[in-house]
């Protein structure tokens, strides 16, 4: 397992790239998003490291500020198993399941989807403050 850091995230990736059926991922791939303090999220990430190497968990990424969030990726057929793993590692109840690409499926659960986006926005605002959030949005939208 290795870590890759960018402006917002620390990615937890397997050392050996696994084959992924892109069509299956587009229809069934998603993530558990857990919201908590940076300390608790980093502890959860450390617990996931051996599971990413073994293939039990696909991959994950966590927000590099406090408060924080972690996205733990899996197919929807495995989401209950992944939640059990996360719960056993100490994940709190501030969580939501969200599809990556299948927005039609997200829209079937509008309250979960709204909770997800409001929680993401709240986490960013609490992490960076209003001015910092606006700077961050400007940086993300800057042409590369």
C-alpha positions in Angstrom: 0.0 0.0 0.0 1.3 3.5 -0.8 0.1 7.0 -0.2 -0.3 9.7 -2.7 -0.9 13.3 -1.5 -2.5 16.1 -3.5 -4.0 19.5 -2.6 -7.0 18.0 -0.8 -6.5 14.3 -0.3 -4.2 11.6 0.9 -4.9 8.6 -1.4 -4.4 5.0 0.0 -3.7 2.8 -3.0 -2.6 -0.8 -3.4 1.0 -1.5 -4.4 -0.2 -3.7 -7.2 -2.8 -2.2 -9.5 -5.8 -4.4 -9.8 -7.9 -4.9 -12.9 -11.2 -3.1 -12.7 -14.2 -3.6 -15.0 -14.9 0.0 -15.8 -18.5 -0.6 -17.0 -19.2 -2.4 -13.7 -17.6 0.4 -11.7 -19.7 3.0 -13.5 -23.0 1.3 -12.6 -22.0 -0.2 -9.2 -19.0 1.6 -7.8 -19.2 3.9 -4.9 -17.9 4.8 -1.5 -18.6 5.0 2.2 -17.9 8.6 3.3 -17.1 8.8 7.0 -17.0 12.3 8.7 -15.0 12.8 11.9 -12.0 14.5 13.4 -8.7 14.3 11.5 -7.2 12.2 14.3 -10.0 9.6 14.1 -9.9 9.6 10.3 -6.2 9.1 10.2 -6.5 6.2 12.7 -9.2 4.6 10.5 -6.9 5.1 7.5 -4.0 3.3 9.3 -6.4 0.4 10.0 -7.4 0.2 6.4 -3.8 0.0 5.1 -3.3 -3.8 5.4 -6.8 -4.4 4.0 -6.0 -2.4 0.9 -2.9 -4.5 0.3 -4.9 -7.7 0.8 -7.6 -6.6 -1.6 -10.4 -6.7 1.0 -10.8 -2.9 0.5 -10.4 -1.4 -3.0 -8.8 1.9 -2.0 -9.5 5.0 0.1 -8.7 8.7 0.3 -9.0 11.1 3.2 -9.3 14.8 3.6 -6.1 16.3 4.9 -7.6 18.9 7.2 -9.6 18.9 10.5 -12.4 18.1 10.6 -11.9 15.4 8.1 -13.6 12.7 6.0 -12.5 9.4 4.4 -13.9 7.9 1.3 -13.6 4.1 1.2 -14.3 2.6 -2.3 -16.1 -0.6 -3.2 -18.8 -2.0 -5.4 -22.3 -1.8 -4.0 -22.6 -5.6 -3.6 -19.7 -5.3 -1.0 -20.8 -2.2 0.8 -22.3 -4.0 3.8 -19.1 -6.0 4.3 -17.0 -2.8 3.9 -19.2 -1.0 6.5 -18.7 -3.9 8.9 -15.0 -3.6 8.5 -15.2 0.2 9.0 -17.3 -0.2 12.1 -14.9 -2.8 13.6 -12.1 -0.3 12.9 -13.9 2.4 14.9 -15.8 4.4 12.3 -18.4 6.6 13.8 -22.0 6.9 12.7 -21.6 10.1 10.7 -21.5 8.3 7.4 -23.2 8.0 4.0 -23.0 5.7 1.0 -22.7 7.4 -2.4 -22.2 6.2 -5.9 -19.3 7.6 -7.9 -20.9 7.7 -11.3 -24.5 6.3 -11.1 -26.1 9.6 -10.2 -29.5 8.1 -11.0 -29.0 5.7 -8.1 -27.9 8.6 -5.8 -31.1 10.4 -6.7 -33.2 7.5 -5.5 -32.0 8.3 -2.0 -32.3 12.1 -2.0 -31.9 12.6 1.7 -28.7 10.6 1.8 -27.4 12.5 -1.2 -28.3 15.9 0.3 -26.7 14.9 3.6 -23.6 13.8 1.8 -23.2 17.1 -0.1 -24.1 19.3 2.9 -21.6 17.3 5.1 -18.9 17.8 2.5 -19.5 21.5 2.3 -19.6 21.8 6.1 -16.3 19.9 6.4 -14.6 22.2 3.9 -16.0 25.4 5.6 -14.9 24.2 9.0 -11.5 23.1 7.7 -10.6 26.3 5.8 -13.0 29.0 6.9 -15.0 31.1 4.4 -12.0 32.9 2.9 -9.9 29.8 2.7 -12.8 27.9 1.1 -13.2 30.6 -1.6 -9.4 30.4 -2.2 -9.6 26.7 -2.4 -12.4 26.8 -5.0 -10.5 29.3 -7.0 -7.4 27.0 -7.0 -9.4 24.0 -8.0 -11.1 25.8 -10.8 -7.8 27.3 -12.1 -7.0 26.1 -15.6 -4.0 23.8 -15.7 
